[in-house]
Amino acid sequence: MSAIRLLVLGAVRRHGRAHGYQVRNDLEFWGAHEWSNAKPGSIYHALKQMAKQGLLHEHEVAPSTAGGPPRTEYELTVAGGVEYFALLRAALSSYDQKRDSLAAALGFMPDLPRAETLDLLRHRLEGLAEWRASVTDYYTPEGGPGQLGHIGEIMYMWVHAADVEAEWTRGLIGRIEGGAYAFAGEGGDPFEGVLAE
C-alpha cells in the first residue's frame, strides 16, 4: 500500500477542492514529510498521477496575482472516494504494512464511524496474534531462539515488535471505546485544529 496515495486523497477530501500547496501544507503540518514519502515532489506527482487514473478531477483556476501559471485544484471523483476508503480500511486493519501507511490511516480514521474503526483495529490485533504465533511456532527451536546465536535476535526483534504493536493497538481501542476523538456521524468537525490554516 502506498501511504502517499492515502495521504493525498485524504487531504484533498478534507478540503473538498484543494490545490497542491494546500495538500502539501496539511501534510507538512502533520509532519508527514518526516515519517512518510510525502515530500513536495511526491505530493505533486501523486496529484497528477491520480488525476490521470481518474481518482481526482482537475480544475484550472485563475492565474496567480503574482503572474504565475493558472493554479490547478483537485477534487475527489467517485472512484477516488472508493479508493480512499479502501486504502483507509486496509491500513487500519492490516498488521503487515509499513508504518507510514498506518500513520496515514490514523490521521484519517475519524472519516469512518467509531464502530467500524474499532472492528478494523480488532482485526489488526487478530492478525498480529496469528502472525506472532506462526513465527514462534515455526522458527523457535526447542531450547529457544538463543540456540540460533545472533540469528536468534531476528526472532526476538520481530516478536518484540509484534508485542509492542499489539499493546499499542489495544490501548488505542480502549481510548476509542472510552469516547476519545470524534468520528463520522457523531457531529462536529473531528479535524478542527489538526489541519493547517
Protein Blocks (a to p, Z undefined) as FASTA:
>chain_A
ZZklmmmmmmmmmnopacfklmmmmmmmnommmmmccdfklmmmmmmmmmmnopaccddd
dddfkopacdddddddfklmmmmmmmmmmmmmpcbbcfklmmmmmmmmmmpcfklmmmmm
mmmmmmmmmmmmmmmmmmmcfkojklnmmmlmmmmmmmmmmmmmmmmmmmmmmmmmnopa
jdehkgpjfkgopacZZ
